[in-house]
């Protein structure tokens, strides 16, 4: 159905649409709160997180509450996707703040990108 788009292309679009609907929460405190309340639909964790306990906590909360977990390569990229950056005049991201994890609590409307992500997480 949604084979024209890869997960790496679909995930930023899903995060952008969820952000528009106020459905993205980032930072350890917010992530842990929404995972513990079982209000998260999807959790995204950066593989290059500097703190191993941070990763263990997020992974444990996801597995305990059966919340899908996706891992991305860079916390710099995840920070850009969740909007923790400034853009210059030509639209290029500058001053990107790293983000090690985020949760999505509301996907917004259905899209091809969301279908790709749901297919990957097994929904």
ROZA-105259 format. One record per residue (C-alpha): x, y, z. Coordinates in nm, 4 decimals. Each point is the difference from the previous one (the first is absolute). Layout:
<kolvos>
{px = X&py = Y&pz = Z}
...
</kolvos>
This chain:
<kolvos>
{px = 0.0000&py = 0.0000&pz = 0.0000}
{px = 0.2577&py = 0.2578&pz = 0.1091}
{px = 0.3151&py = -0.1449&pz = -0.1492}
{px = 0.1028&py = 0.3131&pz = -0.1930}
{px = 0.1293&py = 0.1679&pz = 0.3165}
{px = 0.2645&py = -0.1275&pz = 0.2422}
{px = -0.0191&py = 0.0298&pz = 0.3777}
{px = 0.2798&py = 0.2601&pz = -0.0023}
{px = -0.2075&py = 0.2181&pz = -0.2339}
{px = -0.3322&py = -0.0621&pz = 0.1754}
{px = 0.1017&py = 0.0600&pz = 0.3620}
{px = 0.0801&py = 0.3740&pz = -0.0347}
{px = -0.3331&py = 0.0546&pz = -0.1773}
{px = -0.1905&py = -0.1823&pz = 0.2747}
{px = 0.1782&py = 0.2020&pz = 0.2702}
{px = -0.0693&py = 0.3261&pz = -0.1860}
{px = -0.3706&py = -0.0789&pz = -0.0323}
{px = -0.0211&py = -0.1096&pz = 0.3653}
{px = 0.1796&py = 0.3192&pz = 0.1053}
{px = -0.2620&py = 0.2028&pz = -0.1847}
{px = -0.2687&py = -0.1741&pz = 0.2115}
{px = 0.1987&py = 0.0534&pz = 0.3256}
{px = 0.0664&py = -0.3741&pz = 0.0174}
{px = 0.3805&py = -0.0019&pz = 0.0454}
{px = 0.1613&py = 0.0062&pz = 0.3435}
{px = 0.3777&py = 0.0028&pz = 0.0440}
{px = 0.2439&py = -0.0070&pz = 0.2887}
{px = 0.0477&py = -0.2733&pz = 0.2584}
{px = -0.2507&py = 0.1395&pz = 0.2497}
{px = -0.2807&py = 0.0341&pz = -0.2573}
{px = 0.0834&py = -0.3307&pz = -0.1692}
{px = 0.0032&py = -0.1920&pz = 0.3287}
{px = -0.3262&py = 0.1643&pz = 0.1104}
{px = -0.1887&py = -0.0889&pz = -0.3191}
{px = 0.1461&py = -0.3514&pz = -0.0171}
{px = -0.0960&py = -0.0634&pz = 0.3636}
{px = -0.3549&py = 0.1285&pz = -0.0601}
{px = -0.0191&py = -0.2276&pz = -0.3092}
{px = -0.1044&py = 0.3080&pz = -0.1995}
{px = 0.2742&py = -0.0395&pz = -0.2624}
{px = -0.0785&py = -0.1643&pz = -0.3334}
{px = 0.3647&py = -0.0190&pz = -0.1100}
{px = 0.3390&py = 0.0676&pz = 0.1584}
{px = 0.3100&py = 0.1027&pz = -0.1956}
{px = 0.3465&py = -0.0384&pz = 0.1536}
{px = 0.3368&py = 0.1136&pz = -0.1384}
{px = 0.2656&py = -0.2719&pz = -0.0213}
{px = 0.2831&py = 0.2410&pz = 0.0821}
{px = -0.1321&py = 0.1092&pz = 0.3393}
{px = 0.2936&py = 0.0769&pz = 0.2320}
{px = -0.1661&py = -0.1319&pz = 0.3173}
{px = -0.0512&py = -0.3799&pz = 0.0058}
{px = -0.2450&py = 0.0241&pz = 0.2930}
{px = -0.2159&py = 0.2369&pz = -0.2058}
{px = -0.0315&py = -0.2586&pz = -0.2770}
{px = -0.0630&py = -0.2830&pz = 0.2463}
{px = -0.2801&py = 0.1952&pz = 0.1719}
{px = -0.1780&py = 0.0860&pz = -0.3242}
{px = 0.0372&py = -0.3555&pz = -0.1361}
{px = -0.1264&py = -0.1499&pz = 0.3278}
{px = -0.3051&py = 0.2275&pz = 0.0130}
{px = -0.0842&py = -0.0796&pz = -0.3626}
{px = 0.0290&py = -0.3757&pz = 0.0485}
{px = -0.1908&py = 0.0062&pz = 0.3311}
{px = -0.2941&py = 0.1937&pz = -0.1442}
{px = 0.0114&py = -0.1606&pz = -0.3491}
{px = 0.0669&py = 0.3286&pz = -0.1807}
{px = 0.1784&py = -0.0294&pz = -0.3383}
{px = 0.3572&py = 0.1306&pz = 0.0001}
{px = 0.1873&py = 0.1199&pz = -0.3073}
{px = 0.3695&py = 0.0852&pz = 0.0046}
{px = 0.1571&py = 0.2694&pz = -0.2155}
{px = 0.3721&py = 0.0411&pz = -0.0662}
{px = 0.0621&py = 0.3534&pz = 0.1240}
{px = -0.1305&py = 0.2142&pz = 0.2840}
{px = 0.0908&py = 0.3031&pz = -0.2144}
{px = -0.2410&py = -0.1205&pz = -0.2707}
{px = -0.2734&py = -0.0740&pz = 0.2544}
{px = 0.0424&py = 0.3494&pz = 0.1449}
{px = -0.0502&py = 0.1472&pz = -0.3458}
{px = -0.3089&py = -0.2165&pz = -0.0633}
{px = -0.1708&py = 0.1053&pz = 0.3255}
{px = 0.0712&py = 0.3660&pz = -0.0725}
{px = 0.2773&py = 0.0779&pz = 0.2480}
{px = 0.1940&py = 0.2170&pz = -0.2438}
{px = 0.0090&py = 0.3374&pz = -0.1694}
{px = -0.0085&py = 0.0458&pz = -0.3762}
{px = 0.1979&py = 0.2508&pz = -0.2061}
{px = -0.1428&py = 0.2136&pz = -0.2813}
{px = 0.0374&py = -0.2738&pz = -0.2613}
{px = -0.1798&py = -0.2593&pz = 0.2193}
{px = 0.3036&py = -0.1993&pz = 0.1113}
{px = 0.0030&py = -0.1134&pz = 0.3641}
{px = 0.2488&py = 0.1732&pz = 0.2303}
{px = 0.0646&py = -0.0321&pz = 0.3724}
{px = -0.1630&py = -0.3428&pz = 0.0287}
{px = -0.0514&py = -0.1095&pz = 0.3614}
{px = 0.0512&py = -0.3733&pz = 0.0489}
{px = -0.3002&py = -0.2089&pz = 0.1042}
{px = 0.0518&py = -0.3554&pz = 0.1248}
{px = -0.3640&py = -0.1069&pz = 0.0149}
{px = -0.3543&py = 0.1067&pz = -0.0774}
{px = -0.3473&py = -0.1498&pz = 0.0116}
{px = -0.2951&py = 0.0507&pz = -0.2303}
{px = -0.3349&py = 0.0291&pz = 0.1767}
{px = -0.2086&py = 0.1041&pz = -0.3025}
{px = 0.0866&py = -0.0867&pz = -0.3603}
{px = -0.2443&py = 0.2497&pz = -0.1520}
{px = -0.1686&py = -0.1110&pz = -0.3208}
{px = 0.0747&py = -0.3147&pz = -0.1991}
{px = 0.2702&py = 0.0221&pz = -0.2662}
{px = 0.2202&py = -0.2226&pz = -0.2130}
{px = 0.2919&py = 0.0697&pz = 0.2357}
{px = -0.2053&py = -0.1125&pz = 0.3001}
{px = -0.0931&py = -0.3191&pz = -0.1836}
{px = 0.3721&py = -0.0726&pz = -0.0561}
{px = 0.0791&py = 0.0566&pz = 0.3700}
{px = -0.2985&py = -0.2118&pz = 0.1139}
{px = 0.1081&py = -0.2777&pz = -0.2370}
{px = 0.3517&py = 0.0103&pz = 0.1463}
{px = -0.1143&py = -0.0130&pz = 0.3643}
{px = -0.2517&py = -0.2725&pz = -0.0758}
{px = -0.3349&py = 0.1750&pz = 0.0430}
</kolvos>
